[in-house]
Amino acid sequence: MGMVEAFKNEQVGSRLMAMGVLPGSRIAVVRQAPFGGGCYVKVDDFYLALRKKEAACVLVNHAAD
């Protein structure tokens, strides 16, 4: 588990923020898809499926645990 710090890509970041993935949100990977696919994450109190490309844009601070 960690905390969302920022986004590498502004366009993807704005889409994620519209879905509720905001800087300061607690985020944890729940399940990884096989063969390098996307992942299922818990963000604060809800769950979200992210493509690999979207997940790679999220900068996470693991020291915030």
Summary of the structure (lengths in Angstrom):
residues: 65
radius of gyration: 10.8
end to end distance: 6.2
largest distance: 29.9
contacts: 167
relative contact order: 0.31
helix: 29%
strand: 42%
